Amino acid sequence: MKLQKIDKTEYRKKMNVLLIALVASLALIAIGSSSILISLFGFSESISGEATGNFHLNVIGVIIAIAVNVCAIKVFKTHPYLTEALYVWELKQIHNRVYRKLKRIKQEAESGNRDALTVLFFYYTTQKQVYELDNNTLTISAVEKALEIIKEEALRWEFDLNIADFDKSLIDKL
């Protein structure tokens, strides 16, 4: 996976629009489909202070809203407007895969495993990028410190680290 340059302000603007659109569509579709289901199949009698018995129809409305949004995301995920969001989403998926094996990968890196050092170099470099894009300033210093440790470890073993050397299959090998 290649490291991409992303304009932070453009990314934030697009993510805000996407999140607002997602929340609005979930709400509107859930309310609309629930209303339709209740009008078609619901109980019309209402007793003051009692439940209407239409809870299951409301849940089905929410499930319909989620399904419609998932389908829409699958259809539009290759749209150029979503390029940055999809890139960051893929990075976060890789981060999760690495994090699950982080202890073992760090042990391998300390023993001079070039693949482990490459994975960690990619992990911390891209994590820094994602933290900067998401304005996560609280933990970015820890990521920068970890990245420096990886660079020092690579110097100790006389390895040149390059982001281009990273491949997802390296994670599985460790």
Protein Blocks (a to p, Z undefined) as FASTA:
>chain_A
ZZddddfklmmmmmmmmmmmmmmmmmmmmmmmmmmmmmmmmcfbdcehiaehlmmmmmmm
mmmmmmmmmmmmmmmmmpmklmmmmmmmmmmmmmmmmmmmmmmmmmmmmnopaklmmmmm
mmmmmmmmmmmmnopaklmmmmmmmmmmmmmmmmmnopacdfklpcfklmmmZZ
